[in-house]
Amino acid sequence: MKKTSLRFKIVDAFYIAMMIIPFLVGIVLKVLTKPASEGINITGAGIYFTIPMPLQDFPVTESQVNSLLVSIVILFFCLFMTHGLTEKCQLKRQHFAELIVEKVDGMVNENMGEFFKGFSPFIIGMMALSAVSSLITLCGLYPPTSDINIVGGWAVLVFILITYYKMKCGPINYLKSFTQPVAFLTPINLISEIATPVSMAFRHYGNVLSGSVIGVLIGTALGSLSSKLLGWLPGFLADIPLLQVGIPAVMSLYFDIFSGCLQAFIFAMLTMMYVAGAFDIDTYKKIMEKKNAKKAKKHASVE
Amino acid sequence: MQNLDVISVNIWQMLASLANLLIIFLLVKKFLYKPVKKMLETRQNAIQSDYDAAEDAKNHALADKEAYEEKLRGAKAEADDVIKSAVNVASQREKEIIAEAKEKADGIVRQAENDAVLERKKAEEGIRKEIVEVSSLLTEKMLEREVSGADHQHFIDSFIESIGEDDAD
């Protein structure tokens, strides 16, 4: 392996630092603004300040700030991964970068087809954002994915994409698709259309939030159990919730890490399915052929 | 610090997160996806060109081999020709030399035969003369008289002739 220069190492160190600093900033912000809470206290994201806006005020909450931090982390992660990219593959991280890109490319190709090749970076970004947002709980930060607004925003974007690709076959075809297979099912079709983003948002949000809630419940339960069972211990030993050591960590392995990654995967998968399913490539090709034929005719007549 | 409710829908928050996702998409595209794709493509091209070069080299080597084999075959045939012609020339020369030698030998033998015949004739002549002289002397002595040489000559000659014939038998 080629020896890396000092400059290269400094840039690397900067990237790594920029991947860690946002978490530290988040932790510091939380420590400064949120008082430690006792007992079961399940609330939404904490509001830092509110910007007055038409329709609704815009509260800048923990979830907003945390997703911004996550974005910064992802940006520097990308920069770090592609730093020192060579075709000879001299750095280990390059393997990982190639693995990510090729896996997601393969997944997109498999689930969506050739036409949606450009979706790969979108899927990578979505997965990364969702996964890191969920995993941020490991630092004790508020996970943005347990805020319905954050996941709802993504679901709305997916809904826009679905509608866009349905519209590609012409607005008339789009409206007609609601009366399929029979006309009187139109209301149900409309409901299912709207249910798609709602179900996506609630699935993701609910999983992550329930993980946090169960974490809090288990922690509290273990704390009180330990004070009941081990209260007879002398002195300060009685005050230490010994049962809280270890067990919540194992629980968090499932509820935070596994569930977070799985939900990110599911969300990306559903996005691919819905968007690919919304697009009827045969009809689209027919329309494009007709258009091209018309254009050619016009051209011929002009000439 | 205030908290939101667990479920509280806010349009602006949604829009912000939507924009966030779009920004992440662009960032990933620009900083991760494109460079990696580009690198993969250049690598693919490099590998392809390597393969092409290897294929070219192989073809070249095969062509060279063919040419050398052709040349080798030609050289062998040429060598065979050379040897054959040399053998032909040599055998011809051999025949010529043998013929020449034979001729020469024949010439020598004939010469020798001729010489021998001449020598013999000379010797015969000399012996005859001597015999004639001796016999004439003898007869002179025996007869104590002059003998006409010519008479005796004739007589002795016939005598010697008969001896010579006896010798030849």
Chai-1 contact restraints between the chains, C-beta under 6 A:
chainA,res_idxA,chainB,res_idxB,connection_type,confidence,min_distance_angstrom,max_distance_angstrom,comment,restraint_id
A,T33,B,M1,contact,1.0,0.0,6.0,A-B,restraint_1
A,K34,B,M1,contact,1.0,0.0,6.0,A-B,restraint_2
A,T43,B,N3,contact,1.0,0.0,6.0,A-B,restraint_3
A,G44,B,N3,contact,1.0,0.0,6.0,A-B,restraint_4
A,G44,B,L4,contact,1.0,0.0,6.0,A-B,restraint_5
A,G44,B,D5,contact,1.0,0.0,6.0,A-B,restraint_6
A,G44,B,V6,contact,1.0,0.0,6.0,A-B,restraint_7
A,G44,B,S8,contact,1.0,0.0,6.0,A-B,restraint_8
A,A45,B,L4,contact,1.0,0.0,6.0,A-B,restraint_9
A,G46,B,M1,contact,1.0,0.0,6.0,A-B,restraint_10
A,G46,B,N3,contact,1.0,0.0,6.0,A-B,restraint_11
A,I47,B,Q2,contact,1.0,0.0,6.0,A-B,restraint_12
A,M53,B,W12,contact,1.0,0.0,6.0,A-B,restraint_13
A,Q56,B,N10,contact,1.0,0.0,6.0,A-B,restraint_14
A,Q56,B,I11,contact,1.0,0.0,6.0,A-B,restraint_15
A,F58,B,W12,contact,1.0,0.0,6.0,A-B,restraint_16
A,T61,B,L4,contact,1.0,0.0,6.0,A-B,restraint_17
A,Q64,B,A16,contact,1.0,0.0,6.0,A-B,restraint_18
A,S67,B,N20,contact,1.0,0.0,6.0,A-B,restraint_19
A,S71,B,I24,contact,1.0,0.0,6.0,A-B,restraint_20
A,L75,B,L27,contact,1.0,0.0,6.0,A-B,restraint_21
A,C78,B,V28,contact,1.0,0.0,6.0,A-B,restraint_22
A,C78,B,F31,contact,1.0,0.0,6.0,A-B,restraint_23
A,C78,B,L32,contact,1.0,0.0,6.0,A-B,restraint_24
A,L79,B,F31,contact,1.0,0.0,6.0,A-B,restraint_25
A,T82,B,L32,contact,1.0,0.0,6.0,A-B,restraint_26
A,T82,B,P35,contact,1.0,0.0,6.0,A-B,restraint_27
A,L85,B,P35,contact,1.0,0.0,6.0,A-B,restraint_28
A,L85,B,M39,contact,1.0,0.0,6.0,A-B,restraint_29
A,E87,B,M39,contact,1.0,0.0,6.0,A-B,restraint_30
A,E87,B,T42,contact,1.0,0.0,6.0,A-B,restraint_31
A,E87,B,R43,contact,1.0,0.0,6.0,A-B,restraint_32
A,E87,B,A46,contact,1.0,0.0,6.0,A-B,restraint_33
A,A97,B,V36,contact,1.0,0.0,6.0,A-B,restraint_34
A,V101,B,V36,contact,1.0,0.0,6.0,A-B,restraint_35
A,P121,B,V28,contact,1.0,0.0,6.0,A-B,restraint_36
A,P121,B,K29,contact,1.0,0.0,6.0,A-B,restraint_37
A,P121,B,Y33,contact,1.0,0.0,6.0,A-B,restraint_38
A,F122,B,F25,contact,1.0,0.0,6.0,A-B,restraint_39
A,I124,B,V28,contact,1.0,0.0,6.0,A-B,restraint_40
A,G125,B,I24,contact,1.0,0.0,6.0,A-B,restraint_41
A,G125,B,F25,contact,1.0,0.0,6.0,A-B,restraint_42
A,G125,B,V28,contact,1.0,0.0,6.0,A-B,restraint_43
A,L129,B,I24,contact,1.0,0.0,6.0,A-B,restraint_44
A,I148,B,I7,contact,1.0,0.0,6.0,A-B,restraint_45
A,N149,B,N10,contact,1.0,0.0,6.0,A-B,restraint_46
A,N149,B,Q13,contact,1.0,0.0,6.0,A-B,restraint_47
A,N149,B,M14,contact,1.0,0.0,6.0,A-B,restraint_48
A,I150,B,S17,contact,1.0,0.0,6.0,A-B,restraint_49
A,G152,B,M14,contact,1.0,0.0,6.0,A-B,restraint_50
A,G153,B,M14,contact,1.0,0.0,6.0,A-B,restraint_51
A,G153,B,S17,contact,1.0,0.0,6.0,A-B,restraint_52
A,G153,B,L18,contact,1.0,0.0,6.0,A-B,restraint_53
A,W154,B,L21,contact,1.0,0.0,6.0,A-B,restraint_54
A,V156,B,L18,contact,1.0,0.0,6.0,A-B,restraint_55
A,L157,B,L18,contact,1.0,0.0,6.0,A-B,restraint_56
A,L157,B,L21,contact,1.0,0.0,6.0,A-B,restraint_57
